[in-house]
Amino acid sequence: MSLLKWTGKSTRKIADEMVDLGHPMSAMSVCRMLKEMGYSLQANVKTKEGKEHPDRDAQFKYINEQ
């Protein structure tokens, strides 16, 4: 069993936070270190939605009426 390790923060953001904590480091160094530790970078991007269904709010209206 392996643990899933990932971060949604950019390497630039992590590097900036490390500098703020007194540990000067570049975004490239952060990237290298994360890869060495088995981390995966995940994009913080909204996924595209499918075609809108005409009754998409029906279930919520039903719940609200209860």
N, C-alpha and C positions, 0 to 999 in steps of 0.2 A: 504494500500500500504506500502510495506517495502522496504527500500533501501538495495541494495546489497553491502556488505562491504567485501573486501578481500584484501590480499596482496600477492605479489609474492616473497617478501623478506623472508629470513629464520629468524627464531627466534634468531639465533646466530648473524646474521647481525644486526638486530634491537637492540639487547642487546649491541653489540659493539658500535653502534652509540649512544645509550643512555649513555654509559660510557664516550664516547668522549665528550658528552654535559654536563658531570658532574653529571649524574644520574646513579650510580652503580646499575646494575640489571643483573640477570641471564637469560639465554634463557628460562628456565622453568617458570620464573616469567612473561616474555613477553608472552609466550604461554597461561598461565592462564589468564592474563589481556586481551589478544585478544579475547579469548573465552567468557569472561565475557561481553565484549563489542559487541559480536555478529559477530566477524570477522571470516572469513574462510581462511585457508591457502591453496593456490593454487600452485601446482607443476609447476616449470618452466622447463617443459620437452617438447621436440618436439614430436608431435604425429606421429605415424607410417603412412607412406603413402601407398596407395594402389598400385596395380600392375601398372607399367608404361605403358601408352598407346603409341603405335608407332607414333601417330600424335599429341602428347601432346603439341608440340611447334607450331603447324600449326596456331592457332589463333594469336599468337604473331608475327609470320612471316607475316601474312596477314596484321596486323595493322601496322607493320614497313614499309611495302611496300606502304602504302597509302600516 
